[in-house]
Amino acid sequence: MNAYKIRMNIEIVPCHDSPSEDPVLQEDGSVQITLAEPDALNIDTCERALLQTAYPALRKALSTHFSEVSKKKPVSMRERERS
């Protein structure tokens, strides 16, 4: 394997949940925040909520990725094999 894909899926869907102040980690590993309708119609508030929600998801994905990579052959050994 010599490449990795990075994928991200963002959904903005109507719901009847109560708004939340902070991102919440879901059982499926996704992270979500719920905005009140007036906030969901404001581009600045939506952008801030998306960035606030993306950060913990990115950190979790990086943590999982590097944990898996660390279980493989050390980088220094791979670099020596290429030489």
N, C-alpha and C positions, 0 to 999 in steps of 0.2 A: 504494500500500500504506500503510495507516495503523495497522497492528497487528502484533504478533509473538506467536506462541505459544511458550511455554516448556514442554518436555516432559522428563520424567525417567522412566527405567525401572529398577527395582531388582529383582534376582532373587537369591533365596537358594536354592541347589540343592545337593543332596548330590554329593560327588565323591570321587575317590580320590587327589587331588593332595596333595602335601606342604604343610603350613601355611606361610604367608609372613608375615614381620614387617611389611612395607611394601606399600602399594598398587603394583600393576604395570600399566603402560600396555600394552594389547593392540594387535595389528595393526589391529583394526577400529576403534580409537579409544576403546574402552571401558576402564575402569579396574577392576581386581579385586584382592581380597585373599582368601586362603584361610585359614580358621580350622580348628583341630583341633575334633573333635566336642564335647569338653567346653566349649570356648569358645563354640561355635556354639549351645549350649544355655543360655548365660548372657546374660540380657537386657542387662546393663551392657556386657559385652564386645562383643556384637553391635552395640549402639548406637554404641559408640566406633569399631568397625571401619567401620560405615556412614558415620559422619561423616568418618573418616580417608580413606575411599575416595571419598566425594562431593567433597571439597575439590579434588583435582586435576582431577576431571571438570568441576566448575563453572568452575575457572580456564581450562581448555582451551576450554570452550564460550563463555565470555565473550571470550576472546582471539580466537577465530574470528569471533564475532559482530561485535566492534568492528573487526576487520580488514576484514571485508566492508562494514560501514557506512562506514568511512573511505574506501573506494573510490568511494562515491557522492557526490552533491552535498553540499558543506559545510552543516552545520547552520545557520550564519548566513544562507546564501542561502535556505534553506527557510523560515526565520523571516521574512525580508523578503517572501517571496512571499505569506505568509499575511496580512500587514498590508495 
